[in-house]
Each structure stands twice: as structure tokens, then as C-alpha cells.
Amino acid sequence: MNTLDTFGWNNERKQDWEALEAPQFSPARIIADYGRQYKVALPEECIAQLSGALTHKLTANDMPKIGDWVAVELADNQPPIIQAVLPRSSEIVRGHVGRQLDKQVIAANVDLAFIMQPLDHDFSPERLERYIFQLSSQNIRAVILLNKADKARNIEEKKQQLKGLDTELVVMSALHDTDLSTVESFITPGKTIVILGSSGAGKSTLTNKLIGQERQATQAIRERDSKGRHTTVHRELFVLPTGGMIIDTPGIRELQLWGSVDDLELSFPEIFEAARHCHFRNCSHNSEAGCAIKAGLENGTIDKKRYHVYCNFKQELQKLEDRRGFIEKRRFEQTKESAKRRQRRLLRNAEGRERNDHRYEK
């Protein structure tokens, strides 16, 4: 029989719950997100709705997400109502695709992430770098799963392309159970794992293998480019027979970065360490004498492809910071102008009242 502990309830969650000071509610975890409705574990599973007050109070990213802990109001003959969202220990986020300047929360309160990378036509080291950057900025442990080993011929060559990532790596085949036991060894009771990757990477196949039954739909993919349609249409959390929880997510092909330039140090520590030894503190790493990064690129201590990815990420994040700064400045100016207009309106009203008072006195 499942308890709240089965779903990851621990001392940290208990402290957050006590700080809420809402004994009239019950703690629950979001285990499926259907848009306007949620499946929650109390620990018994049921469908819950968001309270009207919370709907108007929360922003889109503060709304309950898969993995969130929430406060639920229970009443006889009424569906459970979510009244509050507890603080998150971590978030898996990405930037919105397109011009919208905001993050998108994919899952909450995650301890470890499996990044599934197929060893076929969809192999993309830079996409892996993007995942690792987003995870490291939230202190979420990452494990790369190189899937479809049964279809690959140049595995060692592809592993060599990932040598600079400093991330645990497993070569496997979810379909044929190759090294499935190694994957299972990362999963411990009470811990929440999310599976990330593009559509057709094998996420749902791995989820079914770990659960021990066909719970997630799988679908054939095109042989010529290994691309498939999304078979997971919503995010869902499953409790595994061996303990621990797994979250399967819809495929992510385009991962926009979200964060700051300072976050890059967590993903590219060797570049930041080399920069500390540059002769000039404001070295641009282009043409200055005594540049330790240029020296590292020449002697091979810094991987050239990895440095190229770092430069791309830095440029992308700098543009993001500039856009955020511009929008914040514009909002500040609009707020300041609105306050001035309000002040002028109050002054005019006060002057009008004063003129009326003079008329009455006469």
C-alpha cells in the first residue's frame, strides 16, 4: 500500500507543510497534469481541481506542475480542491520557443534526470549540452542514456564526442533490456527521476520497462531520420516496483536556454578556471597576449567544439539577459509614468476641491 513517503514525502516537505500553517488541508503530490485538472496522490489517487482564488493569484509558471506538492481541501461529495502550492526544491525549465520572454516549467521537485540520446540519426551533442546546462543550474544530477545501442555501429566514436561533458553515461537498448540493470541502479526509494529527450528517443519504452508493464504508449518512428510523433501527450509520474518514481515527458526537440551567463560556470568549469589565469582581468579571449583560454585551445586542454558551444550559449544567454533588462526597464518607466499621472490627477482633484471651497466661503 502506498503512503506519502512512497511519493517522496520527507523532512524537507514536512517543514514546508508546517510553515504553511493550514491544518484544515491535506498534503498531496501532483502525479499527472491534464491542463485544467490534475491527478494527485493523497496517497490514494484522485482527480483534483484548482481553486478559483489560486487560478487568479498564480502566474503560469507558479501553477501546479508535475511533481509539485500541494495543499488539498477535502469535502464530502465534492472533488478535491487545490488551495496552495508548496515551495519547490528544484525545477526543470526551458525558455519558451518563439518571442515570448519567459521560462516554461516542465517538472518540479526532481532529484535526477535521465537524458535519453539515441545513437542513430538524431544524435546531437549540443542538445545534450543544453540539457546539462539547464539541469546544473538547478543542481539536478544528470545521467546520459545512449539508447538504441543495437542499431549503432560507431558507439565509441560518439562516446568520444561527449568526453568533455563530465557526466555519467550509460550505453543501452531500452527495447532489448541491454544494461537496464545499470539504469535501475540509479533509482532509489523516495527519489524522483525525470526522463528527457526528443520524440522517438525511447523514453516511453524505458518507462514501460522500469514499471514492468505497458503503461505508456509507444510508436514506430521513421527509419530515414529516426523522427517520431509524440507518443506521450502529457506528463505523468509513476511509482516503480523497486522504489523511486519516474516522470515521462513529451519529446523536446528544440530546447531554448533559460538562465544567466553566470550559470555557465557550472556546465563549463574548465573554461572559467582557465579564464582566471589570463594575464588581463578583462580578457576577451580573442587577441590579447597571455590569454589562458587561447593557450588551452592550442594545447588541447580545452576542447574546441566544447568552447564553440560555450560561446554560442553565452551569446544566447546574453541576448536573453539584455531582453529581460530592457523589459524590466520599460516596466519601471511605465510604472513611474503611471505614478506621475496619478499624482497629477490627485493634484488636480485637490485644486478643484480647493476652488469649490472658496466658492462656498464667498
JOWOZI-V713385 format. One record per residue. N is the residue number from 0. RES is the residue in one small letter. PSI is psi in degrees with one decimal (999 if undefined). BURIAL is # if it has 9 or more other C-alpha atoms within 8 Angstrom, else .. Layout:
n=(N/N)
res=(RES/RES)
psi=(PSI/PSI)
burial=(BURIAL/BURIAL)
This chain:
n=(0/1/2/3/4/5/6/7/8/9/10/11/12/13/14/15/16/17/18/19/20/21/22/23/24/25/26/27/28/29/30/31/32/33/34/35/36/37/38/39/40/41/42/43/44/45/46/47/48/49/50/51/52/53/54/55/56/57/58/59/60/61/62/63/64/65/66/67/68/69/70/71/72/73/74/75/76/77/78/79/80/81/82/83/84/85/86/87/88/89/90/91/92/93/94/95/96/97/98/99/100/101/102/103/104/105/106/107/108/109/110/111/112/113/114/115/116/117/118/119/120/121/122/123/124/125/126/127/128/129/130/131/132/133/134/135/136/137/138/139/140/141/142/143/144/145/146/147/148/149/150/151/152/153/154/155/156/157/158/159/160/161/162/163/164/165/166/167/168/169/170/171/172/173/174/175/176/177/178/179/180/181/182/183/184/185/186/187/188/189/190/191/192/193/194/195/196/197/198/199/200/201/202/203/204/205/206/207/208/209/210/211/212/213/214/215/216/217/218/219/220/221/222/223/224/225/226/227/228/229/230/231/232/233/234/235/236/237/238/239/240/241/242/243/244/245/246/247/248/249/250/251/252/253/254/255/256/257/258/259/260/261/262/263/264/265/266/267/268/269/270/271/272/273/274/275/276/277/278/279/280/281/282/283/284/285/286/287/288/289/290/291/292/293/294/295/296/297/298/299/300/301/302/303/304/305/306/307/308/309/310/311/312/313/314/315/316/317/318/319/320/321/322/323/324/325/326/327/328/329/330/331/332/333/334/335/336/337/338/339/340/341/342/343/344/345/346/347/348/349/350/351/352/353/354/355/356/357/358/359/360/361)
res=(m/n/t/l/d/t/f/g/w/n/n/e/r/k/q/d/w/e/a/l/e/a/p/q/f/s/p/a/r/i/i/a/d/y/g/r/q/y/k/v/a/l/p/e/e/c/i/a/q/l/s/g/a/l/t/h/k/l/t/a/n/d/m/p/k/i/g/d/w/v/a/v/e/l/a/d/n/q/p/p/i/i/q/a/v/l/p/r/s/s/e/i/v/r/g/h/v/g/r/q/l/d/k/q/v/i/a/a/n/v/d/l/a/f/i/m/q/p/l/d/h/d/f/s/p/e/r/l/e/r/y/i/f/q/l/s/s/q/n/i/r/a/v/i/l/l/n/k/a/d/k/a/r/n/i/e/e/k/k/q/q/l/k/g/l/d/t/e/l/v/v/m/s/a/l/h/d/t/d/l/s/t/v/e/s/f/i/t/p/g/k/t/i/v/i/l/g/s/s/g/a/g/k/s/t/l/t/n/k/l/i/g/q/e/r/q/a/t/q/a/i/r/e/r/d/s/k/g/r/h/t/t/v/h/r/e/l/f/v/l/p/t/g/g/m/i/i/d/t/p/g/i/r/e/l/q/l/w/g/s/v/d/d/l/e/l/s/f/p/e/i/f/e/a/a/r/h/c/h/f/r/n/c/s/h/n/s/e/a/g/c/a/i/k/a/g/l/e/n/g/t/i/d/k/k/r/y/h/v/y/c/n/f/k/q/e/l/q/k/l/e/d/r/r/g/f/i/e/k/r/r/f/e/q/t/k/e/s/a/k/r/r/q/r/r/l/l/r/n/a/e/g/r/e/r/n/d/h/r/y/e/k)
psi=(131.8/145.8/177.1/-33.1/-33.9/-33.2/11.7/11.0/125.3/-172.7/-37.9/-42.3/-38.4/-40.6/-41.8/-38.1/-43.7/-35.9/-24.4/-29.5/57.0/68.9/-15.7/-12.4/170.6/139.9/145.1/161.0/138.2/118.5/-4.2/141.1/112.9/16.1/-90.9/-12.1/158.5/143.9/127.7/155.5/121.0/-10.7/-13.9/143.8/137.3/167.6/130.4/157.7/158.4/137.0/151.3/-39.7/-41.3/-35.0/-41.3/-23.3/-38.6/147.8/172.1/-39.3/-15.8/-10.0/153.9/136.2/165.0/129.1/-13.5/150.1/134.4/162.7/124.2/134.2/125.0/131.9/148.9/135.1/22.5/144.6/147.7/140.0/126.1/121.0/-16.4/154.4/126.6/157.6/145.6/139.6/-23.5/159.1/139.8/117.1/164.4/161.1/149.3/138.0/133.2/-156.9/-11.1/126.9/83.2/160.2/161.6/121.0/123.2/-40.6/159.2/154.7/51.3/138.3/-32.7/147.9/128.6/120.3/108.4/122.8/109.0/146.4/34.6/-138.7/-18.3/13.4/125.1/97.4/-37.2/-35.3/-38.1/-43.1/-39.4/-45.4/-47.4/-38.4/-49.1/-37.5/-42.0/-32.0/-17.6/8.7/38.9/125.5/138.7/141.4/125.0/127.2/106.7/98.0/165.3/41.2/-24.5/-18.2/-4.6/145.7/-25.2/52.8/-46.0/-37.0/-41.0/-35.2/-36.8/-32.5/-17.4/10.3/-25.5/0.6/-22.6/45.5/141.1/144.0/135.4/127.0/125.6/174.0/107.1/-36.1/-37.6/13.5/17.5/121.0/26.1/-34.2/-33.6/-41.7/-44.1/-26.9/-19.6/-14.3/120.6/153.8/138.4/-7.4/146.3/125.4/138.6/143.5/122.2/152.8/171.3/166.4/138.2/2.9/-20.3/18.0/-46.8/-35.8/-45.0/-41.7/-46.6/-39.6/-41.4/-37.0/-33.7/8.8/164.6/91.4/-29.0/135.1/141.9/160.0/146.5/152.5/163.3/130.4/-35.4/-30.2/4.4/22.1/142.9/163.5/160.9/121.4/-24.2/113.6/-13.5/164.8/136.1/143.6/130.6/138.7/129.3/150.7/-31.5/4.3/161.7/169.3/149.7/136.3/119.9/139.4/153.3/154.9/143.3/109.9/-40.2/114.7/100.7/136.2/150.2/126.7/-154.5/165.7/-35.0/-28.2/-17.2/-25.7/-30.5/-31.8/-24.5/58.8/-32.8/-31.6/-42.5/-36.4/-41.5/-38.7/-28.1/-17.5/6.6/147.7/-38.8/134.3/-31.3/30.8/132.5/-3.7/31.5/-68.7/3.4/146.1/146.8/22.8/116.7/-28.2/-43.1/-40.9/-41.0/-37.3/-35.1/-38.3/-1.8/0.3/-19.3/123.2/129.1/-40.6/-39.5/-38.3/-35.7/-42.0/-43.3/-45.4/-39.6/-44.7/-43.5/-43.5/-42.6/-43.1/-35.0/-41.2/-40.1/-44.4/-40.7/-42.4/-41.1/-41.6/-40.5/-44.1/-41.2/-39.6/-42.3/-40.3/-40.4/-44.8/-37.9/-39.5/-41.8/-42.9/-38.2/-39.6/-38.2/-42.8/-39.7/-39.8/-42.1/-38.3/-42.5/-39.1/-42.1/-40.9/-40.5/-41.0/-37.4/-41.3/-37.5/-40.7/-39.9/-38.9/-39.1/-38.3/-43.1/-36.1/-35.3/999)
burial=(./././#/#/#/#/#/#/././././#/./#/#/./././././././#/#/#/#/#/#/#/#/#/./././#/#/#/#/#/#/#/././#/#/#/#/#/#/././#/#/././#/././#/./#/#/#/#/#/#/#/#/#/#/#/#/././././#/#/#/#/#/./#/#/./#/./#/#/#/#/#/#/#/././././#/./#/#/#/#/#/#/#/#/#/#/#/#/#/#/#/#/#/#/./#/./././././#/#/#/#/#/#/#/#/#/#/#/./#/#/#/#/#/#/#/#/#/#/././#/././#/././#/./././././././././././#/#/#/#/#/././#/./#/#/././#/./././#/#/#/#/#/#/#/#/#/#/#/#/#/#/#/#/#/#/#/#/#/#/#/./#/././././#/././././#/././././#/#/#/./#/#/#/./#/#/#/#/#/#/#/././#/#/#/#/#/#/#/#/#/#/././#/./#/#/./#/././#/#/#/#/#/#/#/./#/#/./#/#/././#/#/./././#/././././#/././#/#/#/#/./#/#/././././#/#/././#/#/./#/#/././#/#/./#/#/#/./#/#/./#/#/./././././././././././././././././././././././././././././././././././././.)
